[in-house]
């Protein structure tokens, strides 16, 4: 396990400290999952029936927090975004994988991370889910030659939202914050329409806190939207080679030659 934050690459900590920090970081993630209710497979499953939309709303909150955090830490010079690894996109394989992942969550009520946190609370259903996860992973590896070509297909590099929206990075973050808030409100509305007799579980104080945090995130995104891309990626080149993940090279079976992914 390793941290995505490039603290070791920038020299703030050693590589050994980087590995050891993964332990308390994982522990804190497990605590957060427990407090959010994500260690209950029934709560995750109810999200797919609009009976409890906390799960996708918390995920949107995490996306907003991550975006604003990366943007802010980069602006003050604490984080060098050029050291962060960004996964390249293989569009069609990711779409198929996302569908299969969603089906697995509906059936099992967990993802691998929440299943591990749930096992720590003594849930046997999470243990069985994780056993199935390992069996599926082994089957995927053993049968990999069957779908290897599709797995490496439709390479798109790193898809950047600022290019997609034709705006600055700050502008793209503002758009995503607005979309996240809007979709979260629609999810709450859908939950109310589908389950009209469902009693609210949030107290008035908790709701007021939510509104305050939403307003603070929106205000922060509006302010950050006026900073240029150069404040975030200071040495960005014209062809984006600085920021993009290179097309991976795969060896041809039975030869010393290498070919680029399709």
Secondary structure, DSSP 4 states (H G I P E B T S, - for coil): ---SS-TTTTTSS-HHHHHHHHHHHHHHHHHHHHHHTTT-HHHHHHHTTTS--HHHHHHHHHHHHHHHHHHHHHHTTS--GGGS----EEHHHHHHHHHHHHHHHHHHS--HHHHHHHHTTT-HHHHHHHHHHHHHHHHHHHTHHHHHHHHT-SEEEPPPHHHHTTS-HHHHHHHHHHHHHHHHHHHHHHHHHH-TTPPP-S-HHHHHHHHHHHHHHHHHHHHHTTS-GGGTSTT--TT-TTTSPPPPEEEPTTSS-EEE--
